[in-house]
């Protein structure tokens, strides 16, 4: 049981360091898959027919 405290403290420190680095470099937003601009291919994925805009 006495070995648990140093291991727990080490885990908390490592998680804190990883979170700080992730915030600084914005790693999560770098791999974001959502497109910023809705193009015709993305419109098809959302169920929007791009040919309807061309007909009118």
Number of C-alpha atoms within 10 A of each C-alpha: 4 6 7 9 10 10 11 11 10 12 12 12 12 12 11 12 12 12 11 12 12 13 12 9 10 11 11 9 10 8 8 9 7 8 8 7 8 11 10 13 11 14 13 12 9 10 8 13 13 14 9 8 8 7 6 5
